[in-house]
Amino acid sequence: MSLERFLSQVVPVRQKLYRFAYRLLGNEEDAQDITQDALMKVWDQQEKMADLQNAEAWCMRITRNLALDKLKSRKYRRHDDLDHAGELPAQHQQNPHAMSEQNDVMKKVHATIHALPEKYRTILQLRDIDGHSYQEIAEILDLDMNEVKVNLHRARKAVREKLQNLQVYGL
């Protein structure tokens, strides 16, 4: 891989890799380290780039594997992984009651997603937050595309049911 190819195909997805690592680790510094390590690993394995159909998915998989290794090696526990991911931009002078209500709803959504199993949470994040296609998610997570679809459906259903129970029953 030439420097030009690296700059055109890998560097543009750096922010996406960082956001993905941050959501997995919940820590800015660790996410920056993992992103840097992933970019170095991509550069070191540049001969594999020629055979790839989707370089971004390959980079995401490397980032995921490095982040999971970090989680396992240090028995690292994430803080609320969605603390910053779902922050809402400043709104046009909304009244304090509406803003408080909106913040409460977002906290419930974040807590519900955080309570999902890691596989569901990761697939939900990649599809609904990062906007990846089913095929890209399958490549990133090294899963069958049907398994991605089934797990995404189950994750969405679990979130929907939990939020409905919270709304109706306060559970």
Contacts in CASP RR format, 6 or more apart in sequence:
PFRMAT RR
TARGET T0000
AUTHOR 0000-0000-0000
METHOD contacts of the structure
MODEL  1
MSLERFLSQVVPVRQKLYRFAYRLLGNEEDAQDITQDALMKVWDQQEKMA
DLQNAEAWCMRITRNLALDKLKSRKYRRHDDLDHAGELPAQHQQNPHAMS
EQNDVMKKVHATIHALPEKYRTILQLRDIDGHSYQEIAEILDLDMNEVKV
NLHRARKAVREKLQNLQVYGL
1 43 0 8 1.000
1 46 0 8 1.000
1 47 0 8 1.000
1 49 0 8 1.000
1 50 0 8 1.000
5 49 0 8 1.000
6 42 0 8 1.000
6 43 0 8 1.000
6 46 0 8 1.000
9 49 0 8 1.000
9 55 0 8 1.000
9 56 0 8 1.000
10 39 0 8 1.000
10 42 0 8 1.000
10 43 0 8 1.000
10 55 0 8 1.000
10 59 0 8 1.000
11 39 0 8 1.000
13 56 0 8 1.000
13 59 0 8 1.000
13 60 0 8 1.000
14 35 0 8 1.000
14 39 0 8 1.000
16 56 0 8 1.000
16 60 0 8 1.000
16 130 0 8 1.000
17 35 0 8 1.000
17 38 0 8 1.000
17 39 0 8 1.000
17 59 0 8 1.000
17 60 0 8 1.000
17 63 0 8 1.000
18 31 0 8 1.000
18 32 0 8 1.000
18 35 0 8 1.000
19 85 0 8 1.000
19 130 0 8 1.000
20 60 0 8 1.000
20 63 0 8 1.000
20 64 0 8 1.000
20 67 0 8 1.000
20 125 0 8 1.000
20 126 0 8 1.000
20 130 0 8 1.000
21 30 0 8 1.000
21 31 0 8 1.000
21 34 0 8 1.000
21 35 0 8 1.000
21 38 0 8 1.000
21 63 0 8 1.000
21 66 0 8 1.000
21 67 0 8 1.000
22 28 0 8 1.000
22 31 0 8 1.000
22 81 0 8 1.000
22 84 0 8 1.000
22 85 0 8 1.000
23 81 0 8 1.000
23 82 0 8 1.000
23 85 0 8 1.000
23 125 0 8 1.000
23 129 0 8 1.000
24 31 0 8 1.000
24 64 0 8 1.000
24 67 0 8 1.000
24 68 0 8 1.000
24 71 0 8 1.000
24 78 0 8 1.000
24 81 0 8 1.000
24 122 0 8 1.000
25 31 0 8 1.000
25 34 0 8 1.000
25 67 0 8 1.000
25 70 0 8 1.000
25 71 0 8 1.000
25 76 0 8 1.000
25 78 0 8 1.000
25 81 0 8 1.000
26 78 0 8 1.000
26 79 0 8 1.000
26 80 0 8 1.000
26 81 0 8 1.000
26 83 0 8 1.000
27 78 0 8 1.000
27 79 0 8 1.000
30 70 0 8 1.000
30 76 0 8 1.000
31 67 0 8 1.000
34 63 0 8 1.000
34 66 0 8 1.000
34 67 0 8 1.000
34 70 0 8 1.000
35 63 0 8 1.000
37 66 0 8 1.000
38 59 0 8 1.000
38 62 0 8 1.000
38 63 0 8 1.000
38 66 0 8 1.000
41 62 0 8 1.000
41 66 0 8 1.000
42 49 0 8 1.000
42 58 0 8 1.000
42 59 0 8 1.000
42 62 0 8 1.000
48 58 0 8 1.000
49 55 0 8 1.000
49 58 0 8 1.000
52 58 0 8 1.000
54 135 0 8 1.000
54 136 0 8 1.000
54 139 0 8 1.000
56 136 0 8 1.000
57 132 0 8 1.000
57 136 0 8 1.000
57 139 0 8 1.000
57 140 0 8 1.000
58 139 0 8 1.000
60 126 0 8 1.000
60 132 0 8 1.000
60 136 0 8 1.000
60 140 0 8 1.000
61 139 0 8 1.000
61 140 0 8 1.000
61 141 0 8 1.000
61 142 0 8 1.000
64 122 0 8 1.000
64 140 0 8 1.000
64 141 0 8 1.000
70 76 0 8 1.000
71 78 0 8 1.000
80 110 0 8 1.000
80 111 0 8 1.000
80 114 0 8 1.000
81 114 0 8 1.000
81 121 0 8 1.000
82 110 0 8 1.000
82 113 0 8 1.000
82 114 0 8 1.000
83 110 0 8 1.000
85 129 0 8 1.000
86 106 0 8 1.000
86 110 0 8 1.000
88 102 0 8 1.000
88 103 0 8 1.000
88 106 0 8 1.000
91 99 0 8 1.000
94 102 0 8 1.000
108 163 0 8 1.000
108 166 0 8 1.000
109 159 0 8 1.000
109 163 0 8 1.000
112 158 0 8 1.000
112 159 0 8 1.000
112 162 0 8 1.000
112 163 0 8 1.000
112 166 0 8 1.000
113 121 0 8 1.000
113 124 0 8 1.000
113 159 0 8 1.000
114 121 0 8 1.000
115 162 0 8 1.000
116 124 0 8 1.000
116 155 0 8 1.000
116 158 0 8 1.000
116 159 0 8 1.000
119 141 0 8 1.000
119 151 0 8 1.000
120 151 0 8 1.000
120 152 0 8 1.000
120 154 0 8 1.000
120 155 0 8 1.000
120 158 0 8 1.000
121 155 0 8 1.000
122 141 0 8 1.000
123 137 0 8 1.000
123 141 0 8 1.000
123 148 0 8 1.000
123 151 0 8 1.000
123 152 0 8 1.000
123 155 0 8 1.000
124 152 0 8 1.000
124 155 0 8 1.000
124 156 0 8 1.000
124 159 0 8 1.000
126 132 0 8 1.000
126 136 0 8 1.000
126 137 0 8 1.000
126 140 0 8 1.000
126 141 0 8 1.000
127 134 0 8 1.000
127 137 0 8 1.000
127 152 0 8 1.000
128 156 0 8 1.000
132 140 0 8 1.000
134 145 0 8 1.000
134 148 0 8 1.000
134 149 0 8 1.000
134 152 0 8 1.000
135 145 0 8 1.000
137 143 0 8 1.000
137 148 0 8 1.000
137 152 0 8 1.000
138 144 0 8 1.000
138 145 0 8 1.000
138 147 0 8 1.000
138 148 0 8 1.000
141 148 0 8 1.000
143 151 0 8 1.000
165 171 0 8 1.000
END
